[in-house]
Amino acid sequence: MDPLRAQQLAAELEVEMMADMYNRCGPPGEGIGDAGVPGGHYKESELSKGECVCLDRCVAKYLEVHERMGKKLTELSLQDEELLKRMQQGTGTA
């Protein structure tokens, strides 16, 4: 895979991941589930302390995974570029 295509795929993956996070951080029962945020319908406009803690943990976990995946994708992209260079050197093409 050429480096430009790899960058495009990485960018597309990042957009998909951010959209997924946005969708998962919706109202309880519609995305986050019952992992610490009870109920499903709100009468209050602000989050409770427990809801804020739950949301903070969820976002922190997501961002940690996002960072790990970004590092791994960068590593794989560099490996692909190195392999492509070796292949081009071996065949004598520039």
C-alpha positions as a Markdown table, in Angstrom:
| # | Residue | x | y | z |
|---|---|---|---|---|
| 1 | Met | 0.0 | 0.0 | 0.0 |
| 2 | Asp | 1.4 | 3.4 | -0.9 |
| 3 | Pro | 2.0 | 5.9 | 1.9 |
| 4 | Leu | -0.6 | 8.4 | 0.7 |
| 5 | Arg | -3.3 | 5.7 | 0.7 |
| 6 | Ala | -2.2 | 4.6 | 4.2 |
| 7 | Gln | -2.6 | 8.1 | 5.4 |
| 8 | Gln | -6.0 | 8.4 | 3.9 |
| 9 | Leu | -7.1 | 5.2 | 5.5 |
| 10 | Ala | -5.8 | 6.3 | 8.9 |
| 11 | Ala | -7.7 | 9.6 | 8.6 |
| 12 | Glu | -10.9 | 7.8 | 7.6 |
| 13 | Leu | -10.5 | 5.5 | 10.6 |
| 14 | Glu | -10.0 | 8.5 | 12.9 |
| 15 | Val | -13.1 | 10.1 | 11.7 |
| 16 | Glu | -15.1 | 6.9 | 12.2 |
| 17 | Met | -13.7 | 6.5 | 15.7 |
| 18 | Met | -14.6 | 10.0 | 16.7 |
| 19 | Ala | -18.1 | 9.6 | 15.2 |
| 20 | Asp | -18.5 | 6.3 | 17.2 |
| 21 | Met | -17.4 | 8.0 | 20.4 |
| 22 | Tyr | -19.9 | 10.8 | 19.8 |
| 23 | Asn | -22.7 | 8.3 | 19.2 |
| 24 | Arg | -21.8 | 6.2 | 22.3 |
| 25 | Cys | -21.8 | 9.2 | 24.6 |
| 26 | Gly | -25.5 | 9.8 | 24.1 |
| 27 | Pro | -28.2 | 9.6 | 26.7 |
| 28 | Pro | -28.2 | 6.6 | 29.1 |
| 29 | Gly | -29.7 | 3.5 | 27.6 |
| 30 | Glu | -29.0 | 4.8 | 24.1 |
| 31 | Gly | -25.2 | 4.5 | 24.1 |
| 32 | Ile | -23.5 | 4.4 | 27.5 |
| 33 | Gly | -25.9 | 1.8 | 28.8 |
| 34 | Asp | -26.2 | 1.1 | 32.5 |
| 35 | Ala | -22.5 | 1.3 | 33.3 |
| 36 | Gly | -23.0 | 3.9 | 36.0 |
| 37 | Val | -25.7 | 6.2 | 34.6 |
| 38 | Pro | -29.2 | 5.0 | 35.7 |
| 39 | Gly | -32.4 | 5.9 | 33.9 |
| 40 | Gly | -33.2 | 6.8 | 30.4 |
| 41 | His | -35.2 | 10.0 | 30.5 |
| 42 | Tyr | -34.0 | 13.3 | 32.0 |
| 43 | Lys | -36.0 | 16.0 | 33.7 |
| 44 | Glu | -32.9 | 17.9 | 34.8 |
| 45 | Ser | -30.6 | 19.9 | 32.4 |
| 46 | Glu | -27.4 | 19.1 | 34.2 |
| 47 | Leu | -25.5 | 15.9 | 34.9 |
| 48 | Ser | -25.2 | 14.6 | 38.4 |
| 49 | Lys | -21.8 | 14.0 | 40.0 |
| 50 | Gly | -22.0 | 10.2 | 39.3 |
| 51 | Glu | -23.0 | 10.8 | 35.7 |
| 52 | Cys | -20.0 | 13.2 | 35.3 |
| 53 | Val | -17.6 | 10.6 | 36.7 |
| 54 | Cys | -19.0 | 7.9 | 34.5 |
| 55 | Leu | -18.7 | 10.1 | 31.4 |
| 56 | Asp | -15.2 | 11.2 | 32.3 |
| 57 | Arg | -14.1 | 7.6 | 32.7 |
| 58 | Cys | -15.7 | 6.6 | 29.4 |
| 59 | Val | -14.0 | 9.4 | 27.5 |
| 60 | Ala | -10.6 | 8.8 | 29.2 |
| 61 | Lys | -10.7 | 5.1 | 28.2 |
| 62 | Tyr | -11.7 | 6.1 | 24.7 |
| 63 | Leu | -8.9 | 8.6 | 24.4 |
| 64 | Glu | -6.4 | 6.1 | 25.7 |
| 65 | Val | -7.4 | 3.5 | 23.1 |
| 66 | His | -7.4 | 6.2 | 20.4 |
| 67 | Glu | -3.8 | 7.2 | 21.3 |
| 68 | Arg | -2.7 | 3.6 | 21.3 |
| 69 | Met | -4.2 | 3.0 | 17.9 |
| 70 | Gly | -2.7 | 6.1 | 16.5 |
| 71 | Lys | 0.7 | 5.0 | 17.6 |
| 72 | Lys | 0.2 | 1.5 | 16.2 |
| 73 | Leu | -1.0 | 2.9 | 12.9 |
| 74 | Thr | 2.0 | 5.2 | 12.7 |
| 75 | Glu | 4.3 | 2.3 | 13.4 |
| 76 | Leu | 2.6 | 0.2 | 10.7 |
| 77 | Ser | 2.8 | 3.0 | 8.2 |
| 78 | Leu | 6.5 | 3.5 | 8.9 |
| 79 | Gln | 7.1 | -0.3 | 8.4 |
| 80 | Asp | 5.1 | -0.2 | 5.2 |
| 81 | Glu | 7.2 | 2.7 | 3.9 |
| 82 | Glu | 10.4 | 0.9 | 4.8 |
| 83 | Leu | 9.3 | -2.2 | 3.1 |
| 84 | Leu | 8.3 | -0.3 | 0.0 |
| 85 | Lys | 11.8 | 1.4 | -0.1 |
| 86 | Arg | 13.5 | -2.0 | 0.2 |
| 87 | Met | 11.4 | -3.4 | -2.6 |
| 88 | Gln | 12.1 | -0.5 | -4.8 |
| 89 | Gln | 15.9 | -0.7 | -4.1 |
| 90 | Gly | 15.8 | -4.4 | -4.8 |
| 91 | Thr | 14.2 | -4.0 | -8.2 |
| 92 | Gly | 16.2 | -0.9 | -9.1 |
| 93 | Thr | 13.2 | 1.4 | -9.4 |
| 94 | Ala | 13.1 | 4.8 | -7.9 |
